[in-house]
Amino acid sequence: MLVCGNAILQKANQENYGVGAFNFVNYEMLSAIFEAANLKNSPIIVQASEGAIKYMGIDMAVGMVKILANRYPHIPVALHLDHGTSFESCVRAIRAGFTSVMIDASHHPFEENLAETKKVVEVAHIAGVSVEAELGRLMGIEDNISVDEKDACLVNPQEAEEFVKESKVDFLAPAIGTSHGAFKFKGEPKLDFERLQEVKRRTKIPLVLHGASAIPDYVRSSFLNTGGDLKGSKGVPFDFLQEAIKGGINKVNTDTDLRIAFMAEVRRVANEDKTQFDLRKFFAPAKEAMVRVMAERMDILGSSNKI
């Protein structure tokens, strides 16, 4: 059942659990997301970035989601634009059938970010579409970063309160120390949970954790054992994800874990049978690997059996 993001995240906010927001770039990834949700009886948010939309075509992205939503009518699913870079991009997604959009103007000064977000919210809410925005800059907190530097890149709770009140945004991604991709931390992972709790206290809306891939040990091993190189990367540990949910996170973005799990299986099949060129022989186990990652994540986030 295709619903707006708020229909999923308001319930998560009230009941204090997290919902996985999983990115997709092709049918196999999208099908795996729905299979995991069906297995775990979990609501889901499926996300397409502007790059993924360019790759698939916006009509194809929306069309596949609608088909699978009809195939699994008991699963609440929101189709979300991940990191929309402009008002025009968000409007295009809304017109195409997305039920949730993110306007990411976090690289602009506060007032410009606020103004751009308000424009998107006004249009989106008329269409019954929910809106996500971001405050702060996504980067890791390292041991040698100064307090001034940390405060410059992480969310300011007082600004977050003002931003939510003025923009009427539905959910907010506060920068608390994560980063995108596999290569998140040079030392031990550090997230500013106290800052997160203060943002939640002041805003009281669903909050979003970006850059939340964990790179579980079995996924890392599969990738490395088939010839991959992760350059000693570290993801966000599971206990950090659960602590973030306790602090007010309700939407947990996951992309890198799926890509790594997918490619590990593709490489394994290629390495084991040099004569193989049937794409189904590559993609079927790759899809199963992604289902495993997401089913485990749903348990960790607390969204299993929340339908």
Order of alpha helices (4+ residues) and beta strands (2+ residues): alpha-beta-alpha-beta-alpha-alpha-beta-alpha-beta-alpha-beta-alpha-alpha-beta-alpha-beta-alpha-alpha-beta-alpha-alpha
